[in-house]
Amino acid sequence: MNPMTTAATAMRHPEPPTTPGLGRVYNFSAGPACMPETVLAQLRDEITDFDGSGMGLLELSHRGPAYDRILADAFASVRACAGVGADWEVLFLPGGSMQHFSLIAMNFVPTAKAGAEQPWVAFADTGLWSHKGEKETACVRPTKKVFDGATCRFDHVPSDAEIADCTGAAYFAYCSNNTVEGTQFGRPPHVAAPLVCDATSDIFSRPFDLNAHALLFASGQKNLGASGITMVLVKKSFLERADTSLPPMLSYANFAKTESRPNTPPTFGVRVIGLMAQWTHEFGGPAAFGPRNAAKAAHIYKAIDGSGGFYRPSMRADCRSDMSISFQLPSDAHVDRFVAEAESEGLCGLRGHREWGGIRACVYNAFPAKGCEVLADFMGAFAKRNG
Ligand SMILES: *Cc1c(COP(=O)(O)O)cnc(C)c1O
């Protein structure tokens, strides 16, 4: 991290709160995850009365003027926050990230005419979510692993040289942050196919080269707020290739044409994404959160590295995630004790994913910085008592 950049960033932008408010805990949950308290307070007020309209947020017609504003605000805030250019569409769809693996394939992989070669989807299998994503995709179109993380027990994400040839693929799908395993791509891969990114767990967390991609998606429950809604950013030139014969409710082109309201949209989730994007933008956007998140994560990695092998991260040091910090303990009994004792000190949601075990600390944008120091101190004391 460049200290000059950090100082300049801090001067230009206010810092988000570093400690939780009264009665709140440090919530390390992977998702649904902690949100900014100011956003929660605004939502609380809007639930009963949206902007003096005499109607609550959940009671507004999705064709009325109040929702027109909510939607326009959400589009504008997302565009401002992520620097989304006019050559991109922003879409909001009901449902989680997982639906999009098959949807993207149906929209962007044509079924070959007789005798022609069937295009396929290239997958970098770097962890649980991309692994599941490939399975979802394979239900509708052929896929091929161009990187198989199982061969290295998911200890790193691939360099460009480790990715097999993608020539002939309709697109290359990858996951920018492996939420379960705790690895993160430092930059988008360079491959011979359009890039499709599952950015569910690190969207808005750092500067990101959107223009290297054709499409990017993220569901709400991490850096975007509520679960059950997914934001899709898609390059217009890519969208022009989409299959328009799909049922309209499965068609990205139709969502673009109808301003993401072909039917009753998830209006609450759209409001939450709008407020989360606005909050992120107010505090400097991804450019300011990048160094902040790196500094937060560094406290915890320091505790891991200083534990003399008591805490064992399963990933290579050059692929460590700043959002999802995952490590193993000497035994399951240690994990149970760690989780229970941490919780009694107000450090909650630390149990690792059920398919990966160990401990996982997710420290999304809204996670207060002080919590990373408190966890690091707890880890030091726990290792001393139990090592
Ligand atoms: C949490 C997560 C998902 C799951 O998203 P759903 O909204 O539950 O479908 C997918 N991908 C990544 C990278 C995640 O972190």
The ligand as an SDF file (V2000), in Angstrom:
LIG
                    3D

 15 15  0  0  0  0  0  0  0  0999 V2000
  -22.2750  -15.5950   -1.4560 C   0  0  0  0  0  0  0  0  0  0  0  0
  -21.8160  -15.9340   -2.8140 C   0  0  0  0  0  0  0  0  0  0  0  0
  -22.6480  -16.5450   -3.7800 C   0  0  0  0  0  0  0  0  0  0  0  0
  -24.0430  -17.0110   -3.4570 C   0  0  0  0  0  0  0  0  0  0  0  0
  -24.9640  -16.0960   -3.8350 O   0  0  0  0  0  0  0  0  0  0  0  0
  -26.5230  -16.3430   -3.7010 P   0  0  0  0  0  0  0  0  0  0  0  0
  -27.0430  -14.9570   -3.7300 O   0  0  0  0  0  0  0  0  0  0  0  0
  -26.7780  -17.0560   -2.4100 O   0  0  0  0  0  0  0  0  0  0  0  0
  -26.9680  -17.1570   -4.8650 O   0  0  0  0  0  0  0  0  0  0  0  0
  -22.1430  -16.7320   -5.0420 C   0  0  0  0  0  0  0  0  0  0  0  0
  -20.8890  -16.3830   -5.3530 N   0  0  0  0  0  0  0  0  0  0  0  0
  -20.0610  -15.8300   -4.4510 C   0  0  0  0  0  0  0  0  0  0  0  0
  -18.6800  -15.4470   -4.8400 C   0  0  0  0  0  0  0  0  0  0  0  0
  -20.4880  -15.5880   -3.1570 C   0  0  0  0  0  0  0  0  0  0  0  0
  -19.6700  -15.0490   -2.2520 O   0  0  0  0  0  0  0  0  0  0  0  0
  1  2  1  0
  2  3  1  0
  2 14  2  0
  3  4  1  0
  3 10  2  0
  4  5  1  0
  5  6  1  0
  6  7  2  0
  6  8  1  0
  6  9  1  0
 10 11  1  0
 11 12  2  0
 12 13  1  0
 12 14  1  0
 14 15  1  0
M  END
$$$$
